[in-house]
Amino acid sequence: MEVSSAVASEFWARLTWSKALFGLLVINVAWTASLFICPYLAPSGSFANQVGGANVIDHENIWATYSIYPRIIYTIGDAQCHQLFYRSFWLNGNQMPIDERMTSMYVFANLGVLAAIFAQPSTSTGQVMLNALPRFLSRRLARLGTERAGGAIVVLGLTPMAIDGFTQLFRVNNYESTPLARVVTGALAGFVGGLLVAAMLVTIRQFSIEMQALQARHAMMSASQR
């Protein structure tokens, strides 16, 4: 019992080591959960077979019929996504607030944030990103140098989504992405995006800790010389 309590205490301490990082995780988890909850809080079939444009609120007349929680979530989703019915997951007879790719991005962004939280801290964003990856992968990427490796992780994570998305956007050979391709490319981009933002916050927190330690040593040395 004592061992499990100590493990839980250590886990919580690590999770809350950076308040900003913990806040980011809580907000993204809450948003991600809302994407799956809100279709069940809206009348079945009330948001079905709809299409719209990105960065535009197209369906305000529908959201006005919802209670406050699903209204807020669906409005935010509407503002950032096309909400095309044929590229969306469905729950309770409703399209989810955002499409398959974006849903996948938010889900896996949580994993990227968690990976950074439990990685060895550093004042280098690239090093934190390397530390968050499996050993066999981080060893190979580390040969590029810390910062280049960090850049490579971002490029490798975003490129598949860019290729799939732009090929679909410009209808190259009438290409239409598949649900699997959208989910996989979204997962890669989401994980790397979450990892990058979280690694930056880890870097800021670690730099602050090291500066505080340096100031404390300087104060002790000054006091001893008096």
Residue pairs with C-beta under 8 A, 6 or more apart in sequence:
14 117
14 118
15 22
15 25
15 117
16 22
17 117
17 121
17 205
18 117
18 201
18 202
18 204
18 205
20 201
20 204
20 205
21 113
21 116
21 117
21 198
21 201
21 202
21 205
22 117
24 113
24 197
24 198
24 201
25 110
25 113
25 114
25 117
25 198
28 106
28 109
28 110
28 113
28 194
29 110
31 73
31 106
32 106
32 107
32 109
32 110
34 69
34 73
34 97
35 73
35 77
35 96
35 97
35 98
35 103
35 106
36 91
36 96
38 69
38 70
38 73
38 74
38 97
39 47
39 70
39 90
39 91
39 92
39 94
39 95
39 96
39 97
40 91
40 92
41 66
41 67
41 69
41 70
42 66
42 70
42 74
42 92
42 94
43 65
44 92
44 93
44 94
45 93
45 94
46 62
46 65
46 66
46 94
47 59
47 62
47 74
47 94
47 95
48 85
48 90
48 93
48 94
48 95
49 85
50 58
50 59
50 62
50 83
50 85
50 95
51 82
51 83
51 84
51 85
52 58
52 59
52 78
52 81
52 82
52 83
52 84
53 82
54 80
54 81
54 82
55 79
55 80
56 78
56 79
57 75
57 78
57 79
58 78
58 83
59 74
59 78
59 83
60 75
60 78
62 74
63 70
63 71
63 74
63 75
63 78
64 71
66 74
73 97
74 97
76 97
77 83
77 96
77 97
77 98
78 97
80 98
80 102
81 97
81 98
81 99
81 102
82 99
83 95
83 97
83 98
83 99
84 99
85 95
87 99
87 100
87 101
87 177
87 179
87 182
88 95
88 96
88 98
88 99
88 100
89 95
89 96
89 99
89 100
89 103
90 96
96 103
98 106
99 182
100 179
100 182
100 183
100 186
101 161
101 165
101 177
101 182
101 183
101 185
101 186
102 186
103 186
104 182
104 183
104 184
104 186
104 187
104 190
105 186
105 187
105 189
105 190
105 193
106 190
107 187
107 190
108 186
108 187
108 188
108 190
108 191
108 194
109 190
109 191
109 193
109 194
110 194
111 191
111 194
112 132
112 190
112 191
112 192
112 193
112 194
112 195
112 196
112 197
112 198
113 194
113 195
113 197
113 198
115 132
115 133
115 191
115 194
115 195
115 198
116 128
116 129
116 132
116 194
116 195
116 198
116 199
116 201
116 202
117 198
117 202
118 132
119 128
119 129
119 131
119 132
119 199
119 202
120 128
120 131
121 128
121 202
121 205
121 206
121 209
122 128
122 131
122 202
122 203
122 206
123 203
123 206
123 207
123 210
124 146
124 147
124 150
124 203
125 147
125 150
125 196
125 199
125 200
125 202
125 203
126 146
126 147
126 148
126 149
126 150
126 151
126 199
127 146
127 150
128 199
128 202
128 203
129 149
129 150
129 153
129 195
129 196
129 199
130 138
130 141
130 142
130 146
130 149
130 150
130 153
131 138
132 195
132 199
133 141
133 153
138 149
141 149
141 152
141 153
142 149
143 149
144 152
150 196
150 199
153 192
153 195
153 196
154 192
154 196
156 188
156 192
157 188
157 189
157 191
157 192
157 193
157 195
158 188
158 189
158 192
158 193
160 184
160 185
160 188
160 189
161 185
161 186
161 188
161 189
164 177
164 181
164 182
164 185
165 177
165 185
167 175
167 177
168 175
168 176
168 177
